[in-house]
Amino acid sequence: MSDRDKAEELLLKHLKNDKLIIHCYAVEAVMGALAEKLEPENKSEWEITGLLHDLDETTIDWLKNPELHGPTAVEILKAEGFGNERIYHAICAHNQLNGTKIVSKMDAAAYAGDPITGFITAIALAYPDKKLSNVKVKSIVKRMKNTRFAAGANREAMYSIVNLGIPFEEFAELSLNAMLKISDKLGL
């Protein structure tokens, strides 16, 4: 069994919320696209990070204990004997409320890549047919400026992609294209 297959097995074992599982697939796709651009030799590691970043959803109450989100996922992975320190750190770093510092490109990508998938999904769902194929990059950029749209989206995290030398508009296009490649899996 490949590492990716084992990661998916763990995802489906520990998460029961279909919407969150779909979100994890979207983050996996975006992380893979970012890895191709920034660190292609570690693409599999980046994708696994994206796939497993929310593994602790059924274990903790994120709203009551946001600081546990990430470290609890790492505890699960360690108990399962899966992953490595880079994956663990990036999973923790995607949630800045637990105090983990962003120290690698993969950490920064996970921090920015997590919220953009939900943001793009929200845009798709605003269209009558609810399809990603209707979403345009300029719409993503425009809606980022409208803070009433998807008000809970972490715009600071999404904009932080510029710290990796990627302009936001390019990030939006890369993310949208990554999600379009798996639109059937995402149901969009």
GIBELFEN-V457255 format. One record per run of one state. SS is the DSSP state (~ for helix, > for strand, _ for the rest). FROM is the first residue (numbers start at 1). TO is the last residue. Records with the same first field share a line. If there is no record, write none. Layout:
SS=FROM-TO, FROM-TO
This chain:
_=1-2, 15-17, 39-39, 53-65, 69-70, 80-84, 94-95, 99-104, 127-131, 135-136, 146-154, 165-167, 182-182, 187-188
~=3-14, 18-38, 40-52, 66-68, 71-79, 85-93, 96-98, 105-126, 132-134, 137-145, 155-164, 168-181, 183-186
